[in-house]
Amino acid sequence: MKKKIIFISILLLIVSLVGFLVLKVLYKKAERNVATENAIRIEPSNFAALFKNFEDSANKIYINKTIELTGIATSVTNDQTSQTDITVKINDSLPLINCTIDGLVKSINQLDTVTIKGICTGLLTTINLKNCIVINSKKYSGTLYPLETEKKAIQQSDTTKNKKTLSLIVEPTEYFKTQKAQITFDAGSGLEDIKAINNAVEATIDIIGNVRFKLAMLQFKFADALMEEHFNEEYVESSKYPAANFVGKIINTNEVTLGKDGTYNATIKGLLTIHGKTKEIQTTALLVVKNQTIKATATIKIILADFNVKSAAAEEAALKITATF
């Protein structure tokens, strides 16, 4: 009897170990290593022009593909999520290319020439690349752009003026915009804890209550790489449907004054499009208006089947939106 118990215990241990190793192999398979992937090398102006003029065609060619390009870093910013965004600008007529690096990078400065490799997630206002790495960089040793020099001169001259007079000159604000809103996807009430965060969300709200947001589906970041792969490839088919968006309006405008400081509960109604399917939804957003800045939070609850998202792990999901305009 004792030998039987020992045998069963050893068998269970072996099964557990094999299961663990299988999961590790699957997890490693799901993880993408941009450094070792073959990249599509492209000139930034051609890349940006294709997305601007033929977005559908660009999506079919580049979405979820590893891209390598060389350009000038017109801005380098670090955010609170320990990420570095390097923006490459071609000219005023073409969209910016925003490259997000996981982790803080302090070796790259504005106007450096950089060669960057990353995964294309599509066009919002900017063309976005995620999981980026810097292949090469060359330091810029010239003078500042005339625009930057002029900007400094204006700032210096402003300090000599009467601040009270300046404070009276306020440009009217017709709409508020942010390219750094955040959406949390939570479908954790089913068999698995399915949670992800997306920081590549653009949102606008205007003075009469029109609300819009758009996000790149490939920018949802899961703690588990295998789950992220299943989400993008099987559930929402991100390569085929790279963006989700919402277009709506505050319907209780008599209770919300965006041009006046205060805290408001806004009822928002509109059309949400995910996975190529559109459905009318309604939710309540908390809006805090102060000094011409709006902080907004809202939660949208959706039934996955309404958007033809088939998942054995969950039937519903909550989208929590936070934004500062």
N, C-alpha and C positions, 0 to 999 in steps of 0.2 A: 504493500500500500504506500509505504514511504517512498519507494523507488518510483512509483507511478506519479506521485505528487511532484517529485523532483523533475521527472521527465516532462510533465505538463508545464511546469514552471519554465524549464529551459526552452521548450517549444514556443511558449508565449513570448519569451524574451527574444528569440530569434525572429519571430513574426514581427514584433514591434521594431526591432532593429532594421529589418528589411523594409518595413513600411516607412521608417524614418529616412533611410537612404534613398528610397524611391522619391519621396517628397523633396529631398534635397536636390536630387538630380533634376526633377521637374522644375524646381524653383530656379536652379542655375540656368536651365534651358530657357526659362522665361525671361531672365535678366538679359538685357541688351547691353553689349559692351561697344559703345560708339568708337572707342579707340581702335578696335580690331575689325570693325565692319568696313566693307568696301563702300566708298562714298561716291556720289554723283558730284563731280567737280563742275561748278558753273560760275559764270561771270555775274556779279550781283545785279548789274543793270538789266541783263536778260531775264534773270530770275524774277526780279521785281516787276518788270514790264509784263511778263506772262501772267502773273497773278493779277495785276491791275486790269489787263485787257481781256484775258481769257481765263477767269478763275476756275471754271469747271475743268478745263483742260489741264491747268496747272495742278489741280487737286489730284487728277488721275495719274499724273506723272510723278509728283513729288510727295504727296501726303504719306506720312509714316516711313519715308525713305531717309537715309542718312545723306546729308548734303555737306559739301565742303566749299567754302568761298573765302575770298580775300578782299578786304575793304578797310576803310578808315573808321575807327571807333569814334563816332561823333559824340557819344555819351557813355559813361561807365557808372553804374549805380549799384549799391548794395542795399538789400532790404532786410526786414526783420526776420525773414524766414531763412536766413543764411544762404541767400542766393545772390549771384551777381548777374546783372543784365548789361550786356554790351550791345549798343545800337549802331548799326551801319546805315548811313544815309547816302543815297546816290545823288538825287537832286529833288527839288521841291515838287516835281510832277509825279514822282514814283513813291510808293509806300516804303516806309522804313523797314529794315530787317532787324528784329529783336532776337538776340541770342541769350538764352538763360543757362547759366552755369550753376550746378549744384555746389554750394560752398562759396566762401568769400575769396575773391581774387584781387590782390592788391598790387600785382606787378604790371597791370594794364592801366594806362591813363588815356584821357581824352586826346584824340588826334593820332594815337599810335596806329600803325598799320598792322592788322591782325589777320591771320588765317584761322578760321573757325570751322569746326566740324560738329554737326548736331542733327537731330531728327526733326523734320519739318512737320508742324502741326496745323499749318494753314494760315489764311488771311483773316484778321479782324480789321482793325485800323492799320496795324503793322503785320508783316509776315513773321510768324513765330517759329523759332527753332528751340527745342528742349534738349536736356541732357548734353549740353554743349561742352566741348573741350577746346582749348587754344592749342593749335598745332605749332604756329610760329607767331612771333610778334617783333615789330621793329619800332623803337622809340622815336617819337616825334621831337625834333630839336629846333623847329622853327618858331616864329612868333604866333601869338594868338590870332584867331580869325578876326577880321575887322569888326564883325558883329560883337564879339566878346570884348574887344577893346572899347568899342563905342558904348557897350552896356556898362562897363566899369566907369567910363567918363560920366555917363548920365547919373549913375549912383553917387559919384563924388559930388556932382553939381547939385543933386537933390539935397545933400546934407546942409548946403548953405541957404536953402530956401526956408520959408516959414512953414513948419510942419502943420500948423493949424489950417493954413490956407490949402495945403496939399490934401489934407484929410477930407476937405469938403468936395474934392473932385472925385466922384465915384462913378465908374463906368456901369451903366445898366446891365444886369445879367439876364439874358433871355433863356439860357439853359445851363445846366451843370453837367460836367462830364468827368469820368474817371476811366483809366485803363488798368487800374489795379484793384478792381473789386474781387471778392472771393466767394466761391460757391463750395459748400460742403455737401457731398452726396452721401446719404446714409440710408442703407437698406438692410439694417442690422437686426430686424425683427424675425428673420427667417432662420434657416439652418446655419448660415454663416454670418459673421460680422463683416458686412460689406460697407466699408467707409473709404472715402477719398476726398482730397482737397484739390481745388482748381484755382490757381491765382491768375490765370490768363483770361480774365473776364472784363469786357468793356461794358460800361453802362452810361446811360444819359437820362436825365430827367429835366423837363423844361418848366418854365414858370407857370404854364397853364395845366401841368399835370400829366403830360405825355411821358411814358416810361418805356425805355428799351434796354435790353441787354443781350449780349452775344458772347459766346464762349467757344473755345476750341476743345473738342471732346478728348483729344489725345493728351491734353494737359492735366487730366485728372490723375493725381498721384496716389497710389495705394501703398500700404505698408508691405503687402505681399505682391511680388512681381508676377507670380502665376495668376493671381486674381486680376491684376491689371491687364494681363494679356487676354484672359477670358472676357473681361469687360469690353475691351476694345475690338477684339476679333469676332466674338460670338454674340454678345448681347447688343451692343449699340453700333457695331460695324463702323468704327470711326474712320476707316479709310474711305468708305463709301459715303458716309454722312459726317463730314469732319466738323461741322458746327451745329450748335443749338442756339436758338434765339427766342426772345420774348418781346412782343410788341403790345403795349397796353396803355391804360389811362387811369388816373385817380378819379373815381366816380363820386366821391364825396368832397368835391372841391370847395363847397361852402364851409367846410370844417377845417380846411388845410390852406394855409397861406405861406407859400414857399419863400416869399420875399420878406417875411417877418420872423424874427427870432421866436422860437417856441418849440414845444414838443407836440407832435401830431400823430394820430392813428389814421393812416390813409388806407382806404379800401381800394384795391387795385384789381382791375379786370382786364383780361386781354387774351392773346393767342400765344401759346407755348408750342414751339416746334422742336421735337427731338426725334432722331432716327427717321427723319423724313415724314413724320406724322405730326399733324397740328391739332391741338385741342384747346378749347376755351377753358380758362381757369380763373379763379378769383381768390385773392388772399388779402391779408392785412399787413401793412408795413409800419414799423415805428420809425418816424422821421424826426430827427433832432436838428433844428435849424439854428445856427449861431454864427454871427459875423460872416454872412454870405457863404457858409459852408454847411452842407447837409450830411449828416451821418444816418445811414439807413440800414435797417435789418428787417428781414422777412423770411418766412418759411413757406415753401410751396410743397404740398403733399400730392404725389402723383401715383396712379395705378400703372404699373409697367406695361400691362397688356394694352392699355390705351394707346401706347406708342409703339406697339408691336415689338416690345422688348421681352424676349422669352428667357426666363431664368428659373431654374428649379430651386434656387436658394432663397428667393424673395418674390413677393407679389406687389409690394408697395415700396416707395422710396420717398424720402424727404430731401428737398433742396433748400439749404439754408444760405441765404444771400446776405453778405455784409459789404457795405461800400461807403466810402467817404468821397463826396463830390466837392 
